Amino acid sequence: MCLGVPGKIVEMYEKGGLHMAKVDFGGVFREACLDYVPEAQVGEYCIIHVGFAISLLSESEALETLDLLRQIGSFEEELGPEPTP
């Protein structure tokens, strides 16, 4: 199963002509493309699915969803292993 996981945008930049972000998933950081949500800003929460931000959501919705994912034990499974530098 593949889920969209909420994360907080902590940094925005351009990479290869794409709008990208460093996203915090409750202490786990990943890179994501922001081209589908051009209105996104640093500090906002978004749903990330396979490396792409697909929608924005409120902080309370994001934190509630992250908590539920941790409770069911699928949080690390959905994010995958830490990328190697």
N, C-alpha and C positions, 0 to 999 in steps of 0.2 A: 504494500500500500504506500502511496506517496501523498504526503500532506504538505500544505503550505504552513510555514512556521513564522510566527511574528518575531520581529527583531527591531531594535532601535538603530536608526541611522546615526553614526557617530562621526563620520567623515565622508565628504563627497569629493570626487575628482573625475577627470576624464582619462580614459585608457583606450587606445586604439579607435578613437572616434566615438566611443560609447560613454554615456554618463554612468559612473560607477559609484559604489559606496562601500565603506567598511561598516558592517552591521553587527551589533551586539545582541546575541541570543542569550541573555542572562549570564554573561561571563564567557561565552564561547563566541569568537569573532570569525566572520566569514566575509568574503567579497560577494557583491551582488550587483547586477545591472539595474539601473533605474530608468531605462528608456521608456518603459510602459507607464511610469508614474512621474512625468516631468515636473509636476508641481511639488514633489517631495522636497523636504528641507531637513537639515541636520537637527536632530532632537525628536523627529517624528518617528512613529512606528509604522511598519509596513509588513505585509505578508510576503514572504519569500518562498517561491516554488521553483525548484531546479535552477537556482542561481539568479532568478529574476524577481524583482519586486513587482507584484501584480495588483496590489491595492494598498491604500492607507487605512489605518484604524486608530482608535483612541488608545491612550496609554492604559486605561483600565481594562479594555478588552484584550489588549496584548498581554498584560501581566496575568490576567485570569487564564488565558489560553496557555501561556507558558507553565503556569502552575498545574493545570490539568494534564499537560503533556508529561511533566515530571512525575505526577502521581501515577499515571498509567505506564510509566517506564519507557516510553518511546522517544523521549527527547533526543538522546545521543544517537539512537538508531536513525532517526530522520535526518539529523545533521551530518551523519557520516563521520569517518575518522578525520582527525586534524590533518590539514594538508602539510606536506613536508616542504620545508623552505628551499 
